[in-house]
Amino acid sequence: MAMRLGVGGVVLVLVAVLLRRLLRLSAPSFTFRGLPPLDAVREAIYQPIAAELETLSAMLGVSLNDAIEERDCDHDAIAWRLASLTLDEWSRLAGLLSDLLGVIDKHLPMATLPLPVRSVVARRFRSRIMLDYLRVHEVLDQLVFRSRLRFHLHIRVLRRAAETLSTDFEEAQRRGEQAPDGAPESWGQLDFDFHDFDLITKEALLALRAFLLYLPDEALPAFVADLEPMLCSGVRATPSERR
């Protein structure tokens, strides 16, 4: 009985995917390619967030590269100590990403339709945990037709991906630091996790840019008000902004 239900479920999924493609539903009405530029007001909202995310990601990359260079020089203890220091930088970036995606999701009902939808493709990623996660998502994405719901799913995927990578990175760092042999394989995991985390950061910025294009003028003040606390505590905030 269980086997029949399983086979039946697979058949339904395949039929849904086939029908979606035959009816040209698998291609969204708008894609992220060729989006029009933001106007001055929306660009002024986008740029500080983009600068903050890019700065944090660059700082994280430099710190991790320093740790890898010490590893290459056989300074394992120093290398793992530097790797442990990256956890704070990673947490700050992950927190900002989560807050940004949460604000977008909160204001999603105000956006006009159809929203541009972008799928996160598994082949662009390197870590095993992301490859497994996104391959499942790619199947589910074929079953969602409505533009707003697809965009909501995209935001949830990005948020969940950031959380998953954060856990994987922290576990790899602590496992390597505590292992008697330094767990050489952990370095590869850290490198792949950061590569994928950087991709998720870029995907989040693309989502923000696309969302701003379809957020009505009257909804912008409330959206900006929810973004401001993120910038006031960021690394690029001026002393007067931090107070």
Secondary structure, DSSP 8 states (H G I E B T S, - for coil): -HHHHHHHHHHHHHHHHHHHHHTT-SS-SS-STT-----HHHHHHHHHHHHHHHHHHHHHHHHHHHHHHHHHTT-HHHHHHHHHHHHHHHHHHHHHHHHHHHHHHHHGGGS-SS-------GGG--SHHHHHHHHHHHHHHTT---HHHHHHHHHHHHHHHHHHHHHHHHHHHHHHHHSTT--HHHHHHHHHHHHHHHHHHHHHHHHHHHHHHTS-GGGHHHHHHHHHHHHHTSTT--HHHH-
